[in-house]
Amino acid sequence: MRTEIRVVEGEHGEDVLEVTAVDVHQTKLIELEVSRLLLIDALTGLASRRGLEQAWEERCAEGAARMAGEAEAEPPQAWAVLAQIDIDRFGVVNAGLGMVAGDEMLRVIGERLRALAGEGATVARMGADDFVVLVSGLATMADAYALAVQLVGSGAEPVRIGVRDVYSTVSVGATLLEQRAFGSGARLDEHLAEAHVALRAAKARNGNCVELFAEGMRAAAQSNIETHSALRHGIEARQFVLHYQPIVDLETREVVGAEALVRWQHPTRGLLLPSEFIPLAEETGAIVELGDYVIEEACRAAARWPAGPRGELTVAVNLSARQLLSPELVTRISRALESSGLAPERLVLEITETSVIYDLDGAGWTLRLLAEMGVHFALDDFGTGYSSLAYLVQLPIDRVKVDRSLVAGLPRTSGSQAVIAGVVGMTRAMGFHVIAEGVETEDQIDALNGLACHLAQGFLFSPPVSERRFLRLATRQSPVG
C-alpha cells in the first residue's frame, strides 16, 4: 500500500488535507511477471537472450567475488563451455511440414539440450533455430569438450510430429573457457562470436558434428569477411572471367560445345580458381548474383561463336542450389537469352542432385518452364548420388555427365566399367546424351568408345581456356587431343 498526503483547496477556499491510498501490490506483480517473461523464450520455455545475458552476469559476479576472496575459491582447473547449436536443414522442415511442425521440433530439441546440459546449466533459444548452452563448474577441459560432444546427441533421435517421425541433425560450435575467466571481465558477445565461428566450421563439414573454437578460426573468419567484401566488389567491377573446356565427340575428336567455368581475376592475388571463392559465394548468397553474371557472359559469348565442324556449338553453365530455387531464375535466363540473341537450344544448364534434393517439386516446376523455352539440362556428377535415377524420370533432363571418379577407374577397374556401362545403357535407352568427365588418357577413350559413351571432356583434349583459345580448338579441321 502506498499513501500520498497533500493539501488542496476546498469548496470555499479553505485548505483541505487530501489523503490517497494506492494498492501497488498488483502493479508490482505485473512488473515482476513482465521482467520474468523477458528472461524466457515464449515458444520453448528456455532462457531468452536476455536470460542468457543475466546468467552470464551472475557467473561473472560470482567469479569476481571469488577472485576478491569473498567466496570459496574455484578449483584451479575448473572449466566452462559455451556452445551454439543449430538444427541442420531446419528450413526444409518449416517449408515441407509447416511452421507448427517446425515449432514442435524446436521445443523437442530444446528439451533434449536441457536434459543433456544438466542441472545448473543455462539453455537459451536465441531466435529461429539457434540455441546456446552455457555450463560452468566442469572439472577439466576434457569434461568441457565431452559435454560439447554430447550436445550433438540432441538430434540423434527422430522427432515425433503428428503421425510421422522427422529426422534432423544438429551442428555444435563451442568455445571452452577456464572458470577464472568469469572473474576477469569475460564478455559474452566475444565468446558467442567464437562459438559462432566454430559452428560455421561444423556446418562446413555438413553438420551433425561439433567443432571447437581455435584462434586460427578467428583469422579465417576475418579473412572471409574481407573476401566477401572483395567478392561483392569484384562482381560489380566485372573482375570475373569465363574459361571454356571443350566437349568432344570421341569418335571424330570434333568439338561440339563447351562448359563455361568462372575464374576471378583478382587485382592483387591473380587468377583464382572456383575452389577459392565459390564456397564463400554460396554461403553468403553472392552466388546468385555471380551466377547471373556467368549466365549472361556465357550466352553473350556463345552467341558470337561461329559454327564448328559439327554445327552450332552449345555452352553449358552450372547452376547452384540457390540459383535453382530462386523465383526469378526463369526471368533472368530469359533476359540473358533475349539480350544476347542466343538460341535457347544452345544453352545447357547443369544441375546436381544436391541442388534439387530439398525441393524437388519447386525445382521441377522451374526446369519445366525453362525446358518449354528450349533450354537443355544435364545432371552433373552422375553416378555419385544415391537417388539420381529418380531425377532422370521426374525432371526434364536430356543428358547426364558421368562423374570423373568413375572415369578415373577406366579401363583397369571392372567396377567402373560396369557402372558406366549400366549408366550409358540406361540413359541412351531414354534418349539422353552421355558425357564423360575428366578424361585424361587414350586408354580411357578406348574404354568409353567400347561402352558406347561418345562425348567427353577432360585435360587430354584441353583444360579450361580463354574464349579465344577455345575457338581455335572448336573451329580447327584436325582432330582435338
ZAMARGU-4260 file (C-alpha; in steps of 0.2 Angstrom, whole numbers, plus 5000, padded with zeros to 4 digits):
<rodrens>
0) 5000/5000/5000 | 5007/5017/4995 | 4999/5033/5004 | 5000/5051/4997 | 4996/5066/5008
5) 4994/5083/5000 | 4985/5100/5004 | 4972/5105/4992 | 4959/5120/4991 | 4942/5116/4997
10) 4925/5121/4990 | 4925/5138/5000 | 4944/5142/4998 | 4949/5133/5014 | 4964/5121/5015
15) 4959/5103/5015 | 4971/5089/5018 | 4969/5075/5005 | 4975/5058/5009 | 4976/5045/4994
20) 4980/5026/4997 | 4985/5016/4982 | 4986/4997/4982 | 5003/4994/4972 | 5003/4976/4975
25) 4995/4971/4959 | 5006/4983/4949 | 5022/4976/4957 | 5016/4958/4952 | 5013/4963/4934
30) 5030/4972/4934 | 5038/4956/4941 | 5029/4945/4928 | 5034/4956/4914 | 5053/4955/4920
35) 5052/4936/4921 | 5044/4934/4904 | 5058/4945/4896 | 5070/4931/4903 | 5061/4917/4895
40) 5058/4912/4877 | 5039/4910/4874 | 5040/4896/4862 | 5051/4884/4871 | 5051/4889/4889
45) 5070/4891/4888 | 5080/4906/4893 | 5079/4921/4881 | 5094/4931/4875 | 5091/4942/4890
50) 5090/4927/4901 | 5107/4921/4895 | 5115/4938/4897 | 5108/4938/4915 | 5115/4921/4918
55) 5132/4926/4911 | 5132/4942/4923 | 5128/4931/4938 | 5143/4920/4934 | 5154/4935/4931
60) 5149/4942/4948 | 5152/4925/4957 | 5169/4924/4948 | 5174/4942/4954 | 5169/4938/4972
65) 5180/4923/4972 | 5195/4932/4965 | 5192/4945/4979 | 5192/4932/4992 | 5173/4935/4996
70) 5168/4917/4991 | 5175/4900/4991 | 5189/4898/4978 | 5186/4888/4962 | 5196/4873/4959
75) 5211/4878/4950 | 5207/4868/4934 | 5188/4872/4933 | 5181/4874/4916 | 5166/4881/4907
80) 5159/4878/4889 | 5148/4890/4879 | 5141/4881/4864 | 5130/4887/4850 | 5118/4874/4842
85) 5109/4875/4825 | 5097/4862/4818 | 5103/4856/4801 | 5092/4860/4787 | 5078/4866/4798
90) 5071/4877/4784 | 5066/4861/4775 | 5055/4856/4790 | 5047/4873/4790 | 5044/4873/4771
95) 5039/4855/4770 | 5028/4852/4785 | 5024/4869/4791 | 5028/4881/4805 | 5018/4871/4818
100) 5029/4856/4814 | 5044/4867/4815 | 5039/4874/4832 | 5037/4857/4839 | 5054/4852/4833
105) 5061/4867/4842 | 5053/4863/4858 | 5059/4845/4857 | 5077/4849/4853 | 5077/4862/4867
110) 5071/4850/4880 | 5084/4837/4874 | 5098/4851/4876 | 5092/4855/4893 | 5092/4837/4898
115) 5110/4834/4891 | 5117/4850/4898 | 5111/4845/4916 | 5107/4854/4932 | 5114/4872/4934
120) 5116/4874/4915 | 5108/4889/4905 | 5100/4884/4889 | 5094/4898/4879 | 5085/4900/4862
125) 5092/4915/4853 | 5080/4915/4838 | 5075/4904/4824 | 5083/4888/4826 | 5098/4894/4836
130) 5101/4888/4854 | 5115/4892/4866 | 5121/4881/4881 | 5131/4888/4895 | 5138/4876/4908
135) 5151/4880/4921 | 5160/4871/4935 | 5167/4857/4925 | 5182/4849/4932 | 5193/4848/4917
140) 5195/4854/4899 | 5191/4836/4893 | 5175/4836/4903 | 5170/4853/4894 | 5174/4845/4877
145) 5164/4829/4881 | 5149/4839/4886 | 5150/4849/4869 | 5151/4832/4860 | 5136/4826/4870
150) 5125/4840/4864 | 5126/4833/4846 | 5115/4819/4853 | 5100/4831/4854 | 5097/4827/4836
155) 5101/4808/4837 | 5083/4803/4838 | 5069/4807/4826 | 5056/4820/4832 | 5038/4814/4833
160) 5027/4826/4824 | 5009/4821/4822 | 5009/4804/4815 | 5027/4804/4807 | 5045/4803/4813
165) 5055/4818/4807 | 5074/4816/4806 | 5086/4830/4808 | 5103/4833/4815 | 5112/4847/4824
170) 5128/4856/4822 | 5138/4862/4838 | 5151/4876/4839 | 5159/4878/4856 | 5172/4888/4865
175) 5180/4882/4881 | 5184/4894/4895 | 5193/4892/4911 | 5182/4897/4925 | 5193/4911/4931
180) 5188/4920/4915 | 5172/4925/4923 | 5181/4935/4936 | 5192/4943/4923 | 5179/4953/4914
185) 5175/4940/4901 | 5162/4947/4888 | 5148/4936/4882 | 5147/4944/4865 | 5166/4940/4861
190) 5164/4922/4866 | 5147/4920/4857 | 5156/4926/4842 | 5169/4912/4845 | 5156/4899/4846
195) 5148/4905/4831 | 5164/4904/4821 | 5166/4886/4827 | 5148/4882/4822 | 5151/4888/4804
200) 5166/4876/4803 | 5154/4862/4809 | 5141/4867/4796 | 5155/4867/4783 | 5158/4848/4787
205) 5140/4845/4783 | 5134/4846/4800 | 5129/4833/4813 | 5146/4836/4822 | 5155/4848/4835
210) 5169/4860/4831 | 5179/4869/4845 | 5185/4887/4843 | 5203/4889/4839 | 5212/4906/4837
215) 5216/4902/4819 | 5197/4901/4816 | 5196/4920/4820 | 5208/4924/4807 | 5200/4914/4795
220) 5183/4922/4799 | 5190/4939/4797 | 5198/4934/4780 | 5181/4928/4775 | 5173/4944/4779
225) 5187/4953/4769 | 5185/4941/4754 | 5166/4943/4754 | 5168/4962/4753 | 5180/4959/4739
230) 5169/4947/4731 | 5154/4959/4730 | 5166/4972/4724 | 5173/4960/4711 | 5156/4956/4704
235) 5152/4975/4702 | 5169/4979/4694 | 5167/4964/4682 | 5183/4956/4688 | 5177/4938/4684
240) 5181/4930/4668 | 5175/4914/4659 | 5186/4900/4653 | 5179/4886/4642 | 5183/4867/4642
245) 5178/4859/4626 | 5166/4845/4625 | 5172/4832/4612 | 5164/4819/4601 | 5176/4804/4605
250) 5173/4796/4588 | 5178/4811/4577 | 5188/4821/4590 | 5177/4836/4585 | 5172/4850/4597
255) 5153/4850/4600 | 5152/4863/4614 | 5160/4869/4630 | 5157/4870/4648 | 5159/4888/4655
260) 5169/4889/4671 | 5171/4905/4680 | 5188/4912/4686 | 5191/4928/4697 | 5204/4940/4690
265) 5209/4946/4707 | 5218/4963/4707 | 5231/4958/4719 | 5231/4939/4720 | 5230/4935/4702
270) 5218/4922/4694 | 5209/4912/4707 | 5201/4895/4704 | 5182/4892/4709 | 5188/4882/4724
275) 5195/4898/4731 | 5179/4909/4731 | 5163/4898/4726 | 5161/4890/4743 | 5160/4908/4751
280) 5149/4914/4737 | 5137/4900/4741 | 5137/4903/4759 | 5134/4922/4758 | 5121/4921/4744
285) 5133/4931/4732 | 5132/4915/4721 | 5115/4921/4714 | 5122/4937/4708 | 5138/4929/4702
290) 5128/4915/4693 | 5118/4928/4684 | 5134/4936/4678 | 5141/4919/4672 | 5125/4915/4663
295) 5124/4932/4654 | 5143/4931/4649 | 5141/4913/4643 | 5126/4917/4632 | 5134/4933/4625
300) 5150/4923/4621 | 5141/4908/4613 | 5130/4919/4603 | 5145/4926/4593 | 5154/4909/4591
305) 5155/4903/4573 | 5149/4885/4569 | 5161/4871/4572 | 5163/4856/4560 | 5148/4848/4568
310) 5137/4864/4568 | 5131/4876/4581 | 5141/4874/4597 | 5132/4873/4614 | 5138/4881/4630
315) 5135/4873/4647 | 5133/4883/4663 | 5132/4876/4681 | 5118/4881/4692 | 5119/4882/4711
320) 5106/4877/4723 | 5102/4895/4727 | 5100/4899/4709 | 5089/4885/4705 | 5077/4889/4720
325) 5077/4907/4716 | 5059/4913/4710 | 5067/4925/4697 | 5078/4912/4688 | 5067/4909/4673
330) 5066/4928/4671 | 5084/4930/4672 | 5088/4917/4660 | 5075/4923/4648 | 5083/4940/4649
335) 5100/4933/4646 | 5095/4924/4630 | 5085/4938/4623 | 5099/4951/4626 | 5112/4940/4619
340) 5102/4933/4604 | 5107/4915/4609 | 5095/4902/4603 | 5089/4893/4619 | 5093/4876/4612
345) 5111/4880/4613 | 5111/4883/4632 | 5113/4868/4643 | 5111/4871/4662 | 5120/4859/4673
350) 5112/4854/4690 | 5117/4842/4703 | 5107/4830/4714 | 5111/4841/4730 | 5104/4856/4721
355) 5086/4848/4720 | 5085/4836/4734 | 5077/4848/4746 | 5064/4855/4734 | 5061/4843/4720
360) 5044/4850/4716 | 5049/4868/4716 | 5065/4863/4705 | 5054/4853/4693 | 5042/4867/4690
365) 5057/4879/4686 | 5066/4867/4675 | 5050/4863/4665 | 5047/4881/4662 | 5064/4883/4655
370) 5063/4867/4645 | 5047/4874/4637 | 5058/4888/4631 | 5070/4876/4623 | 5084/4876/4636
375) 5093/4859/4639 | 5098/4851/4656 | 5112/4840/4661 | 5113/4830/4678 | 5131/4833/4683
380) 5141/4821/4694 | 5130/4807/4689 | 5134/4790/4697 | 5139/4798/4714 | 5122/4801/4721
385) 5110/4788/4730 | 5094/4793/4721 | 5100/4800/4704 | 5089/4788/4694 | 5073/4797/4701
390) 5078/4813/4694 | 5080/4807/4677 | 5062/4802/4677 | 5055/4817/4686 | 5065/4831/4679
395) 5066/4837/4661 | 5084/4831/4659 | 5091/4826/4642 | 5109/4822/4646 | 5120/4816/4660
400) 5138/4819/4665 | 5147/4803/4671 | 5157/4808/4686 | 5176/4809/4684 | 5179/4797/4699
405) 5171/4783/4688 | 5181/4788/4673 | 5197/4788/4683 | 5195/4769/4685 | 5195/4765/4667
410) 5200/4754/4659 | 5208/4744/4674 | 5194/4744/4686 | 5180/4732/4682 | 5168/4741/4694
415) 5170/4757/4685 | 5167/4749/4668 | 5151/4740/4675 | 5144/4756/4682 | 5147/4766/4667
420) 5140/4753/4655 | 5124/4752/4666 | 5123/4771/4666 | 5126/4773/4647 | 5114/4759/4643
425) 5100/4765/4653 | 5102/4784/4649 | 5104/4780/4630 | 5088/4770/4630 | 5079/4785/4637
430) 5086/4796/4623 | 5099/4805/4634 | 5116/4811/4629 | 5130/4804/4640 | 5146/4815/4643
435) 5161/4808/4652 | 5171/4820/4663 | 5189/4820/4667 | 5196/4811/4653 | 5215/4811/4653
440) 5221/4796/4644 | 5219/4787/4627 | 5215/4771/4636 | 5200/4779/4644 | 5194/4785/4627
445) 5195/4767/4620 | 5186/4761/4635 | 5172/4774/4634 | 5170/4771/4615 | 5169/4752/4619
450) 5155/4757/4631 | 5146/4767/4618 | 5149/4783/4628 | 5154/4795/4614 | 5155/4813/4622
455) 5168/4818/4634 | 5178/4832/4641 | 5195/4832/4650 | 5213/4838/4651 | 5218/4826/4637
460) 5208/4837/4625 | 5211/4854/4634 | 5210/4862/4651 | 5198/4876/4653 | 5205/4890/4642
465) 5201/4908/4637 | 5187/4910/4624 | 5200/4914/4610 | 5209/4898/4613 | 5193/4888/4614
470) 5188/4895/4597 | 5204/4890/4589 | 5201/4872/4595 | 5182/4872/4591 | 5185/4878/4573
475) 5200/4868/4568 | 5198/4855/4555 | 5210/4842/4563 | 5205/4831/4577 | 5207/4838/4595
480) 5218/4829/4608
</rodrens>
